[in-house]
Amino acid sequence: MTNRMDKTALVRRVSQRVHQKAMTVEKIVDSFLEEIYEALKRGESVSLRDFGSFYIRPEPASWVFKFNPSQRLRKLFGWSSTYRGELSARADNSEKAFPGSAECGLGGTPMAIG
């Protein structure tokens, strides 16, 4: 997969989705990321429903950063999953970015949260 969304593109997309100024969304994104950073720094895990969990695991002489994808994310990529919900789709050209993405919600497709 060669496509990549950076923070600027993420802020732009979210600002369009929620009809807010990019500057406002950028502050929210920065605060969101800072809270995740601080939680991990304290040794806490961070769980985001329908996305996954970030955690650190102490190992001899180091710490290991881990990400455990949610069942929904696993289903999106065809990995073993118990997720039974629907993955939203949008009729556009998402298929070009990632084969199968039009069916599974990639390419900037709005996805329900919750």
Secondary structure, 3 states (H helix, E strand, C coil): CCCCCCHHHHHHHHHHHHCCCHHHHHHHHHHHHHHHHHHHHCCCCEEECCCEEEEEEEECCEEEEEEEECHHHHHHCCCCCCCCCCCCCCCCCHHHHCCCHHHHCCCCCCCCCC
